[in-house]
Amino acid sequence: MHVELIAWTPDPERTVAAAARLCYSTASAAEIARALDPEKTRSFVNKLIEMGHQSPLEHVSFTFAVEGVSRALSHQLVRHRIASYSQKSQRYVDETNFTWITPPSIEKNPVAKEIFERQIEAIRRCYAELCAAVPREDARYILPNACETKLVVTMNARSLLHFFRVRCCNRAQWEIRRLARLMLAEVRRVAPELFRNAGPPCETDNYCPEGEMSCGRLQGKVKDEEDAEA
């Protein structure tokens, strides 16, 4: 999996702070932004997030290039609706030699891996035969969720905080959890204060909303699954 932050709102934390302060000032947003030094910006952003006043965070966005992920992941990702997506098309791109994503549980199990890869090769052959008989847009129906795909994803900061809250959780599916952790590392490079306290509730609030379905991390019953995979 490869995740790269390829574009973002310039000076995102100053933009958020200026938008928020505009609500309580007679000055223009541009004047407010010019008057904000790094310390004032940092303080105001932290206060906003602590108070839960997140609408100003919608004024800044972040765009990621994502590669080496499966169609199974992308079907989960698009459930996050306040976002924009562009994805490699199976209608127009020839997938005869598609690459695939192997889940860790299958990779570690020789029997399961042999079964998995045998079926992948069978699907490849079937796809090639179908492409010779019907349009590619119909042949693609045989392709598996394991197919590697590429995406460009854009989310605003508020949507990202929600995404990190639910998808960095140990109970999230392993692949999208890995994606969320990599995306979080990327945005923290350019907006550390906005995302300083981002992540699952067990990390940010010492609280788990999952009840009986909790992974037990707060009680020390399980290790973080990212650590366990390392």
CYANA upper distance limits for C-alpha pairs under 8 A (distance plus 0.5 A):
  1 MET  CA     66 VAL  CA      8.02
  1 MET  CA     67 GLU  CA      6.31
  1 MET  CA     68 GLY  CA      4.83
  1 MET  CA     69 VAL  CA      6.40
  1 MET  CA    179 LEU  CA      8.23
  2 HIS  CA     65 ALA  CA      8.48
  2 HIS  CA     66 VAL  CA      6.34
  2 HIS  CA     67 GLU  CA      5.62
  2 HIS  CA     68 GLY  CA      6.60
  3 VAL  CA     64 PHE  CA      7.12
  3 VAL  CA     65 ALA  CA      6.26
  3 VAL  CA     66 VAL  CA      5.20
  3 VAL  CA     67 GLU  CA      7.06
  3 VAL  CA    179 LEU  CA      7.95
  3 VAL  CA    182 LEU  CA      6.91
  3 VAL  CA    183 MET  CA      7.14
  4 GLU  CA     64 PHE  CA      5.97
  4 GLU  CA     65 ALA  CA      5.70
  4 GLU  CA     66 VAL  CA      7.16
  4 GLU  CA    183 MET  CA      8.22
  4 GLU  CA    186 GLU  CA      7.43
  5 LEU  CA     62 PHE  CA      7.63
  5 LEU  CA     63 THR  CA      6.34
  5 LEU  CA     64 PHE  CA      4.91
  5 LEU  CA     65 ALA  CA      6.88
  5 LEU  CA    183 MET  CA      8.17
  5 LEU  CA    186 GLU  CA      6.51
  5 LEU  CA    187 VAL  CA      7.75
  6 ILE  CA     62 PHE  CA      8.49
  6 ILE  CA     63 THR  CA      6.29
  6 ILE  CA     64 PHE  CA      6.07
  6 ILE  CA     65 ALA  CA      6.96
  7 ALA  CA     62 PHE  CA      6.48
  7 ALA  CA     63 THR  CA      5.56
  7 ALA  CA     64 PHE  CA      7.68
  8 TRP  CA     12 PRO  CA      8.20
  8 TRP  CA     60 VAL  CA      7.92
  8 TRP  CA     61 SER  CA      6.14
  8 TRP  CA     62 PHE  CA      4.82
  8 TRP  CA     63 THR  CA      6.52
  9 THR  CA     60 VAL  CA      5.86
  9 THR  CA     61 SER  CA      6.15
  9 THR  CA     62 PHE  CA      7.23
 11 ASP  CA     15 THR  CA      6.87
 12 PRO  CA     16 VAL  CA      6.77
 12 PRO  CA     60 VAL  CA      6.27
 12 PRO  CA    191 ALA  CA      7.11
 13 GLU  CA     17 ALA  CA      6.68
 13 GLU  CA     41 THR  CA      7.18
 13 GLU  CA     42 ARG  CA      7.99
 13 GLU  CA     45 VAL  CA      7.35
 13 GLU  CA    191 ALA  CA      6.88
 13 GLU  CA    193 GLU  CA      7.91
 13 GLU  CA    194 LEU  CA      7.16
 14 ARG  CA     18 ALA  CA      6.50
 14 ARG  CA     33 ALA  CA      6.94
 14 ARG  CA     36 LEU  CA      7.60
 14 ARG  CA     38 PRO  CA      8.47
 14 ARG  CA     41 THR  CA      6.23
 15 THR  CA     19 ALA  CA      6.64
 15 THR  CA     33 ALA  CA      7.50
 15 THR  CA     59 HIS  CA      7.77
 15 THR  CA     60 VAL  CA      7.67
 16 VAL  CA     20 ALA  CA      6.71
 16 VAL  CA     45 VAL  CA      7.64
 16 VAL  CA     56 PRO  CA      5.94
 16 VAL  CA     57 LEU  CA      6.14
 16 VAL  CA     59 HIS  CA      7.05
 16 VAL  CA     60 VAL  CA      7.53
 17 ALA  CA     21 ARG  CA      6.60
 17 ALA  CA     33 ALA  CA      8.22
 17 ALA  CA     41 THR  CA      6.40
 17 ALA  CA     44 PHE  CA      6.53
 17 ALA  CA     45 VAL  CA      6.37
 17 ALA  CA     56 PRO  CA      8.14
 18 ALA  CA     22 LEU  CA      6.58
 18 ALA  CA     29 ALA  CA      6.27
 18 ALA  CA     30 ALA  CA      8.22
 18 ALA  CA     32 ILE  CA      6.18
 18 ALA  CA     33 ALA  CA      5.64
 18 ALA  CA     36 LEU  CA      8.25
 19 ALA  CA     23 CYS  CA      7.73
 19 ALA  CA     29 ALA  CA      6.96
 19 ALA  CA     56 PRO  CA      6.33
 19 ALA  CA     59 HIS  CA      8.24
 20 ALA  CA     24 TYR  CA      8.29
 20 ALA  CA     56 PRO  CA      6.10
 21 ARG  CA     25 SER  CA      6.84
 21 ARG  CA     29 ALA  CA      8.47
 21 ARG  CA     32 ILE  CA      7.88
 22 LEU  CA     26 THR  CA      7.87
 22 LEU  CA     27 ALA  CA      7.56
 22 LEU  CA     28 SER  CA      7.33
 22 LEU  CA     29 ALA  CA      6.23
 22 LEU  CA     32 ILE  CA      7.76
 27 ALA  CA     31 GLU  CA      6.72
 27 ALA  CA     32 ILE  CA      7.00
 28 SER  CA     32 ILE  CA      6.74
 29 ALA  CA     33 ALA  CA      6.58
 30 ALA  CA     34 ARG  CA      6.80
 31 GLU  CA     35 ALA  CA      6.88
 32 ILE  CA     36 LEU  CA      6.92
 36 LEU  CA     40 LYS  CA      6.31
 36 LEU  CA     41 THR  CA      6.39
 37 ASP  CA     41 THR  CA      6.62
 38 PRO  CA     42 ARG  CA      6.54
 39 GLU  CA     43 SER  CA      6.63
 40 LYS  CA     44 PHE  CA      6.57
 41 THR  CA     45 VAL  CA      6.59
 42 ARG  CA     46 ASN  CA      6.69
 42 ARG  CA    193 GLU  CA      6.95
 43 SER  CA     47 LYS  CA      6.70
 44 PHE  CA     48 LEU  CA      6.66
 45 VAL  CA     49 ILE  CA      6.85
 45 VAL  CA    193 GLU  CA      7.41
 45 VAL  CA    194 LEU  CA      7.16
 46 ASN  CA     50 GLU  CA      6.61
 46 ASN  CA    193 GLU  CA      7.25
 46 ASN  CA    194 LEU  CA      7.88
 47 LYS  CA     51 MET  CA      6.63
 48 LEU  CA     52 GLY  CA      6.68
 48 LEU  CA     53 HIS  CA      5.76
 48 LEU  CA     54 GLN  CA      7.32
 49 ILE  CA     53 HIS  CA      6.64
 49 ILE  CA     54 GLN  CA      6.99
 49 ILE  CA    194 LEU  CA      8.29
 54 GLN  CA     58 GLU  CA      7.98
 54 GLN  CA    158 ARG  CA      6.77
 55 SER  CA    158 ARG  CA      7.70
 57 LEU  CA    156 ASN  CA      7.52
 57 LEU  CA    157 ALA  CA      5.76
 57 LEU  CA    158 ARG  CA      5.74
 58 GLU  CA    156 ASN  CA      5.74
 58 GLU  CA    157 ALA  CA      6.35
 58 GLU  CA    158 ARG  CA      6.08
 58 GLU  CA    159 SER  CA      8.23
 59 HIS  CA    156 ASN  CA      7.49
 59 HIS  CA    157 ALA  CA      8.34
 60 VAL  CA    156 ASN  CA      6.00
 60 VAL  CA    157 ALA  CA      6.55
 61 SER  CA    154 THR  CA      7.16
 61 SER  CA    155 MET  CA      5.98
 61 SER  CA    156 ASN  CA      4.43
 61 SER  CA    157 ALA  CA      6.41
 62 PHE  CA    154 THR  CA      5.98
 62 PHE  CA    155 MET  CA      6.14
 62 PHE  CA    156 ASN  CA      6.69
 62 PHE  CA    157 ALA  CA      7.87
 62 PHE  CA    187 VAL  CA      8.10
 63 THR  CA    152 VAL  CA      7.39
 63 THR  CA    153 VAL  CA      6.02
 63 THR  CA    154 THR  CA      4.71
 63 THR  CA    155 MET  CA      7.24
 64 PHE  CA    152 VAL  CA      6.10
 64 PHE  CA    153 VAL  CA      5.66
 64 PHE  CA    154 THR  CA      6.85
 64 PHE  CA    183 MET  CA      8.17
 65 ALA  CA    150 LYS  CA      8.18
 65 ALA  CA    151 LEU  CA      6.56
 65 ALA  CA    152 VAL  CA      5.22
 65 ALA  CA    153 VAL  CA      7.14
 66 VAL  CA    150 LYS  CA      6.16
 66 VAL  CA    151 LEU  CA      5.63
 66 VAL  CA    152 VAL  CA      6.64
 66 VAL  CA    153 VAL  CA      8.06
 67 GLU  CA    148 GLU  CA      8.34
 67 GLU  CA    149 THR  CA      6.96
 67 GLU  CA    150 LYS  CA      5.07
 67 GLU  CA    151 LEU  CA      7.11
 68 GLY  CA    101 ILE  CA      7.88
 68 GLY  CA    148 GLU  CA      6.22
 68 GLY  CA    149 THR  CA      6.87
 68 GLY  CA    150 LYS  CA      7.23
 69 VAL  CA     73 LEU  CA      7.06
 69 VAL  CA     74 SER  CA      8.16
 69 VAL  CA    101 ILE  CA      7.14
 69 VAL  CA    148 GLU  CA      5.83
 69 VAL  CA    149 THR  CA      6.13
 69 VAL  CA    150 LYS  CA      7.38
 69 VAL  CA    175 GLU  CA      8.22
 70 SER  CA     74 SER  CA      7.06
 70 SER  CA    100 TRP  CA      7.49
 70 SER  CA    101 ILE  CA      6.30
 70 SER  CA    145 ASN  CA      6.87
 70 SER  CA    146 ALA  CA      5.70
 70 SER  CA    147 CYS  CA      5.86
 70 SER  CA    148 GLU  CA      5.06
 70 SER  CA    149 THR  CA      6.13
 71 ARG  CA     75 HIS  CA      6.69
 71 ARG  CA    144 PRO  CA      8.36
 71 ARG  CA    145 ASN  CA      5.35
 71 ARG  CA    146 ALA  CA      6.61
 71 ARG  CA    147 CYS  CA      6.28
 71 ARG  CA    148 GLU  CA      6.98
 71 ARG  CA    149 THR  CA      6.67
 72 ALA  CA     76 GLN  CA      7.30
 72 ALA  CA    145 ASN  CA      5.35
 72 ALA  CA    146 ALA  CA      7.01
 73 LEU  CA     77 LEU  CA      6.67
 73 LEU  CA    175 GLU  CA      7.02
 73 LEU  CA    176 ILE  CA      6.44
 74 SER  CA     78 VAL  CA      6.76
 75 HIS  CA     79 ARG  CA      7.71
 76 GLN  CA     80 HIS  CA      8.42
 76 GLN  CA    176 ILE  CA      8.19
 77 LEU  CA    176 ILE  CA      8.00
 78 VAL  CA     85 TYR  CA      8.13
 80 HIS  CA    159 SER  CA      8.48
 80 HIS  CA    163 PHE  CA      7.88
 82 ILE  CA    155 MET  CA      7.29
 82 ILE  CA    156 ASN  CA      8.33
 82 ILE  CA    159 SER  CA      6.85
 83 ALA  CA    153 VAL  CA      7.58
 83 ALA  CA    154 THR  CA      6.09
 83 ALA  CA    155 MET  CA      5.17
 83 ALA  CA    156 ASN  CA      7.78
 83 ALA  CA    159 SER  CA      8.02
 84 SER  CA    153 VAL  CA      6.28
 84 SER  CA    154 THR  CA      5.60
 84 SER  CA    155 MET  CA      7.19
 85 TYR  CA    151 LEU  CA      7.32
 85 TYR  CA    152 VAL  CA      6.25
 85 TYR  CA    153 VAL  CA      5.35
 85 TYR  CA    154 THR  CA      7.15
 86 SER  CA    151 LEU  CA      5.99
 86 SER  CA    152 VAL  CA      5.63
 86 SER  CA    153 VAL  CA      7.25
 87 GLN  CA    149 THR  CA      7.77
 87 GLN  CA    150 LYS  CA      6.30
 87 GLN  CA    151 LEU  CA      4.89
 87 GLN  CA    152 VAL  CA      7.06
 88 LYS  CA     93 VAL  CA      7.94
 88 LYS  CA    149 THR  CA      6.66
 88 LYS  CA    150 LYS  CA      6.01
 88 LYS  CA    151 LEU  CA      6.97
 89 SER  CA     93 VAL  CA      6.33
 90 GLN  CA     94 ASP  CA      7.49
 90 GLN  CA     95 GLU  CA      7.42
 90 GLN  CA    137 GLU  CA      7.59
 90 GLN  CA    140 ARG  CA      6.92
 91 ARG  CA    136 ARG  CA      6.62
 91 ARG  CA    137 GLU  CA      4.95
 91 ARG  CA    140 ARG  CA      7.52
 92 TYR  CA    136 ARG  CA      7.89
 92 TYR  CA    137 GLU  CA      7.83
 94 ASP  CA    136 ARG  CA      8.06
 95 GLU  CA    140 ARG  CA      8.47
 96 THR  CA    124 ARG  CA      6.60
 96 THR  CA    125 ARG  CA      8.42
 96 THR  CA    127 TYR  CA      7.10
 96 THR  CA    128 ALA  CA      6.24
 97 ASN  CA    124 ARG  CA      7.56
 98 PHE  CA    124 ARG  CA      8.15
 98 PHE  CA    147 CYS  CA      7.03
 98 PHE  CA    148 GLU  CA      7.54
 99 THR  CA    147 CYS  CA      6.65
 99 THR  CA    148 GLU  CA      6.04
100 TRP  CA    146 ALA  CA      5.65
100 TRP  CA    147 CYS  CA      5.02
100 TRP  CA    148 GLU  CA      5.28
101 ILE  CA    146 ALA  CA      5.68
101 ILE  CA    147 CYS  CA      6.97
101 ILE  CA    148 GLU  CA      6.49
102 THR  CA    106 ILE  CA      7.06
102 THR  CA    107 GLU  CA      6.73
102 THR  CA    146 ALA  CA      7.49
103 PRO  CA    107 GLU  CA      6.71
104 PRO  CA    108 LYS  CA      6.58
105 SER  CA    109 ASN  CA      6.95
106 ILE  CA    110 PRO  CA      8.01
106 ILE  CA    112 ALA  CA      5.89
106 ILE  CA    113 LYS  CA      5.69
106 ILE  CA    116 PHE  CA      8.17
107 GLU  CA    112 ALA  CA      8.18
107 GLU  CA    113 LYS  CA      6.18
108 LYS  CA    113 LYS  CA      8.11
109 ASN  CA    113 LYS  CA      6.44
110 PRO  CA    114 GLU  CA      6.65
111 VAL  CA    115 ILE  CA      6.92
112 ALA  CA    116 PHE  CA      6.53
113 LYS  CA    117 GLU  CA      6.53
114 GLU  CA    118 ARG  CA      6.52
115 ILE  CA    119 GLN  CA      6.84
116 PHE  CA    120 ILE  CA      6.77
117 GLU  CA    121 GLU  CA      6.74
118 ARG  CA    122 ALA  CA      6.88
119 GLN  CA    123 ILE  CA      6.68
120 ILE  CA    124 ARG  CA      6.75
120 ILE  CA    144 PRO  CA      8.48
121 GLU  CA    125 ARG  CA      6.88
122 ALA  CA    126 CYS  CA      6.69
123 ILE  CA    127 TYR  CA      6.45
123 ILE  CA    142 ILE  CA      7.44
123 ILE  CA    143 LEU  CA      7.25
123 ILE  CA    144 PRO  CA      8.37
124 ARG  CA    128 ALA  CA      6.80
124 ARG  CA    143 LEU  CA      8.42
125 ARG  CA    129 GLU  CA      6.79
126 CYS  CA    130 LEU  CA      6.63
126 CYS  CA    142 ILE  CA      8.20
127 TYR  CA    131 CYS  CA      6.61
127 TYR  CA    139 ALA  CA      6.42
127 TYR  CA    140 ARG  CA      7.47
127 TYR  CA    142 ILE  CA      6.99
127 TYR  CA    143 LEU  CA      7.66
128 ALA  CA    132 ALA  CA      7.07
129 GLU  CA    133 ALA  CA      7.16
130 LEU  CA    134 VAL  CA      6.28
130 LEU  CA    136 ARG  CA      8.30
130 LEU  CA    139 ALA  CA      5.78
131 CYS  CA    135 PRO  CA      6.58
131 CYS  CA    136 ARG  CA      5.84
131 CYS  CA    139 ALA  CA      6.08
134 VAL  CA    138 ASP  CA      7.05
134 VAL  CA    139 ALA  CA      6.97
135 PRO  CA    139 ALA  CA      6.86
136 ARG  CA    140 ARG  CA      6.60
137 GLU  CA    141 TYR  CA      8.18
139 ALA  CA    143 LEU  CA      8.43
143 LEU  CA    147 CYS  CA      7.51
155 MET  CA    159 SER  CA      6.55
155 MET  CA    160 LEU  CA      6.65
156 ASN  CA    160 LEU  CA      6.74
157 ALA  CA    161 LEU  CA      6.73
157 ALA  CA    194 LEU  CA      8.23
158 ARG  CA    162 HIS  CA      7.12
159 SER  CA    163 PHE  CA      6.61
160 LEU  CA    164 PHE  CA      6.52
161 LEU  CA    165 ARG  CA      6.60
161 LEU  CA    195 PHE  CA      7.90
161 LEU  CA    198 ALA  CA      6.48
161 LEU  CA    199 GLY  CA      7.88
162 HIS  CA    166 VAL  CA      6.93
163 PHE  CA    167 ARG  CA      6.24
163 PHE  CA    168 CYS  CA      8.35
163 PHE  CA    180 ALA  CA      7.91
164 PHE  CA    168 CYS  CA      5.75
164 PHE  CA    169 CYS  CA      8.46
164 PHE  CA    180 ALA  CA      6.52
164 PHE  CA    181 ARG  CA      8.15
164 PHE  CA    184 LEU  CA      7.65
164 PHE  CA    198 ALA  CA      6.86
164 PHE  CA    199 GLY  CA      5.43
164 PHE  CA    200 PRO  CA      7.03
165 ARG  CA    169 CYS  CA      7.35
165 ARG  CA    198 ALA  CA      7.30
165 ARG  CA    199 GLY  CA      5.24
165 ARG  CA    200 PRO  CA      4.71
165 ARG  CA    201 PRO  CA      6.92
166 VAL  CA    172 ALA  CA      7.61
166 VAL  CA    199 GLY  CA      8.30
166 VAL  CA    200 PRO  CA      6.63
167 ARG  CA    172 ALA  CA      5.85
167 ARG  CA    173 GLN  CA      8.38
167 ARG  CA    176 ILE  CA      7.02
167 ARG  CA    177 ARG  CA      5.66
167 ARG  CA    180 ALA  CA      6.51
167 ARG  CA    200 PRO  CA      8.04
168 CYS  CA    172 ALA  CA      7.27
168 CYS  CA    177 ARG  CA      5.54
168 CYS  CA    178 ARG  CA      8.11
168 CYS  CA    180 ALA  CA      6.29
168 CYS  CA    181 ARG  CA      6.68
168 CYS  CA    199 GLY  CA      6.36
168 CYS  CA    200 PRO  CA      6.10
169 CYS  CA    177 ARG  CA      7.51
169 CYS  CA    199 GLY  CA      8.03
169 CYS  CA    200 PRO  CA      5.59
169 CYS  CA    201 PRO  CA      8.46
170 ASN  CA    174 TRP  CA      8.50
170 ASN  CA    177 ARG  CA      8.00
170 ASN  CA    215 CYS  CA      7.20
170 ASN  CA    224 ASP  CA      7.33
170 ASN  CA    225 GLU  CA      6.84
171 ARG  CA    214 SER  CA      8.12
171 ARG  CA    215 CYS  CA      7.09
172 ALA  CA    176 ILE  CA      7.54
172 ALA  CA    177 ARG  CA      6.28
173 GLN  CA    177 ARG  CA      6.56
174 TRP  CA    178 ARG  CA      6.71
175 GLU  CA    179 LEU  CA      6.83
176 ILE  CA    180 ALA  CA      6.57
177 ARG  CA    181 ARG  CA      6.77
178 ARG  CA    182 LEU  CA      6.83
178 ARG  CA    226 GLU  CA      8.24
179 LEU  CA    183 MET  CA      6.64
180 ALA  CA    184 LEU  CA      6.56
181 ARG  CA    185 ALA  CA      6.80
182 LEU  CA    186 GLU  CA      6.88
183 MET  CA    187 VAL  CA      6.91
184 LEU  CA    188 ARG  CA      6.66
184 LEU  CA    195 PHE  CA      8.06
184 LEU  CA    198 ALA  CA      8.27
185 ALA  CA    189 ARG  CA      7.27
186 GLU  CA    190 VAL  CA      7.97
187 VAL  CA    191 ALA  CA      6.36
187 VAL  CA    192 PRO  CA      7.73
187 VAL  CA    195 PHE  CA      7.72
188 ARG  CA    192 PRO  CA      4.84
188 ARG  CA    193 GLU  CA      8.20
188 ARG  CA    194 LEU  CA      8.29
188 ARG  CA    195 PHE  CA      6.36
188 ARG  CA    196 ARG  CA      7.58
191 ALA  CA    195 PHE  CA      7.03
192 PRO  CA    196 ARG  CA      5.92
193 GLU  CA    197 ASN  CA      8.47
197 ASN  CA    204 THR  CA      6.24
198 ALA  CA    204 THR  CA      7.16
199 GLY  CA    203 GLU  CA      6.85
199 GLY  CA    204 THR  CA      6.75
200 PRO  CA    204 THR  CA      6.79
201 PRO  CA    205 ASP  CA      5.59
201 PRO  CA    206 ASN  CA      6.79
201 PRO  CA    207 TYR  CA      5.96
201 PRO  CA    208 CYS  CA      6.33
201 PRO  CA    209 PRO  CA      8.04
202 CYS  CA    206 ASN  CA      4.94
202 CYS  CA    207 TYR  CA      5.20
202 CYS  CA    208 CYS  CA      5.79
202 CYS  CA    217 ARG  CA      8.30
202 CYS  CA    218 LEU  CA      7.10
203 GLU  CA    207 TYR  CA      8.23
206 ASN  CA    218 LEU  CA      7.79
207 TYR  CA    218 LEU  CA      8.16
208 CYS  CA    214 SER  CA      7.29
208 CYS  CA    218 LEU  CA      8.14
209 PRO  CA    214 SER  CA      8.17
210 GLU  CA    214 SER  CA      5.32
215 CYS  CA    221 LYS  CA      8.40
215 CYS  CA    222 VAL  CA      7.42
216 GLY  CA    220 GLY  CA      6.88
216 GLY  CA    221 LYS  CA      5.64
216 GLY  CA    222 VAL  CA      6.41
217 ARG  CA    221 LYS  CA      6.18
217 ARG  CA    222 VAL  CA      5.64
217 ARG  CA    223 LYS  CA      7.01
217 ARG  CA    224 ASP  CA      7.59
223 LYS  CA    227 ASP  CA      7.39
223 LYS  CA    228 ALA  CA      7.10
224 ASP  CA    228 ALA  CA      6.90
225 GLU  CA    229 GLU  CA      6.66
226 GLU  CA    230 ALA  CA      6.95
